[in-house]
Amino acid sequence: MSDDTIKMPVDVSCILHLLPHRYPFLLVDRVIELEPHKRIRAIKNVTFNEPFFQGHFPGRPVMPGVLVIEAMAQAGGVLTQLSQPKDECQQGKLFYLVKVDKARFNRMVVPGDQLDIEVRVKRLIRNMALYECVARVDGKDVASAEILCAEGKRDA
């Protein structure tokens, strides 16, 4: 997709075409900013209806940090997909999370929060992308990490 064909915001119906994730693991609801090959801002609305809140934790619901990391990785995947020429997008490519470095959690994410996820491309290395990621709620950092993803093949 070329950047002139991408209209903001990118909604969940388009995201479903870009990522293989489905309920309950699709963790990107909307894209609000995009600079192809450079950066993306995406939103994840956190509601009490999320299935993980039943056990994490009863009486004190907290979004697991690993899922905040996963949301950042998925936003990186959307950035990669939206940066591809239209004829190459979704041609059997999948990007797998390979490595997480410098992960920091500054605050708990709870029902009612809206994760504002910003992902920047730090480096592209052959079939891998290194992303600098930060998730914010109400303008305050809640988590950050460097995430490395590698391209794999989608089974037909």
C-alpha angles and dihedrals in degrees: 000000000000118000092245091064095050113094120195132266101042105207132212094264089063092042088056088061092050102046130045092217120113137178124342093018104045100106103173117081102173144359114224102173134025137179103177114237090006119056148343137195116206137174132226115187109211113210133178087245092073107121094227092064091073091072104017091086127335107219093008109053115201127172107240111251091229089062091051087054089048091051089053091049091050090051087053089052091052089049090052093047095046090049093058123094109263093250092054097044113107095002094145095297123141127174118214127202106249106167142007120200134177093013113179130179115199103170140006119262112224138178112294094033121122113214111218103199122197120188125183127188107241097176141349116214116181105290094354136084127201113207132193106214137187130177120202137187117199090350094304123114112249098169141358137181147154108246127195118202127184129201119249133172123266113232111241 
